[in-house]
Amino acid sequence: MAIITAVTARFLEATPEAGVVFGAGDFNTYSMVLVEIHDDSGHVGYGEALARRGGAMTAVAVESLLAPVLIGKDPRNIEGLWVEMVQQLRTWGHVSGVVMEAVSGADTALWDLVGKIEGKPVWQLLAGAGRSEVPVYASSVYISDPDTMVTEALAQQARGFKRLKVKIGRKPHEGGQDADLRALWAIREAVGDELELVVDANGAYDAAGAIRMGRKMEPLDIRWFEEPVFMDDLGGYEQIHGMTSTPLARGETDFGIFTMRDVIEKRLIDVVQPDLGRCGGITGARHIWTLTYAHNLAFAPHTGFSGGYSQLAALHVSAAAPGLLALEHMFIDNPCREIFVGGYPEPTNGMLAVPQGPGLGLELDLEKVDRYTVELPSRQGQPLA
């Protein structure tokens, strides 16, 4: 029997060659929390907790809240350990935020660790659909002038992608919905009807604005309209879904089954997009794919500009999940994704091969990790950076 001996977390931050602009704001640095779980036989499992903001808090949550739950336990009891981690604060209502992001990183690290112990890839441990490669869509064409957006769209089409995500949600002083629509029509005319378009507003609208936009996009044959309003506006989702035929999607800002349950059961969306660094890890994603399949919805995991382990975990989940539509594959520069020896795998003709090595299947480049690690002050009563 393997025994967990140590649980640690590191906050990583890196600056890409160019930042991005979208409905949620501007991002010029990317970050992640890397979780490490060691066992008594020398194996190490890695996972990632989402760290868009305040990653230092998440790192502390892993080590102070979750490590005492895991150390001394058999890592192969993953579902039981997931419940134990969540139950630490569920009684007090903490089933979202930093706590669930910390659980996400620890859970994924457990799956990676067990895969290495058993000598099997995670997708195989999941005993699911058994795909050796998964369909991916190109993401994202960010908000810019129409000519630049068209050029980027054509470049991804030339790479063989069959589906492309485009960001919308311009502010009124940037031209608002009219400018977004002009850019979308320019892209549609350039790529033709064969490339499927999806759009992502990152919660830029209120319900009324999203309804107007959803209706205006209907002639464009948009596959899904992602995050039209904030994730906590369930009434808004209900209004929008009932007043436009453009399908709705969400999931990246949801914290697993606890915040997605009502959304799925009330059929407020058509495409379910859990992010592995936030939804409770691989175990949390498995809970979500079961509920998604039961309600005959499409499953399309989100990756965004998360780091490499969140995206790698999403790839293994996509290989196993029923009802898979497609996995998001980011083509933007992201140093935190390229933390593996040889880099992160690239797709061919819209398909991405699943690593076949034990665990999550790629070797961590420790030199890169050290380069991106942010040194935090002592955690003994001092404020966090």
Summary of the structure (lengths in Angstrom):
residues: 385
radius of gyration: 20.1
end to end distance: 39.0
largest distance: 61.7
contacts: 1441
relative contact order: 0.16
helix: 40%
strand: 20%
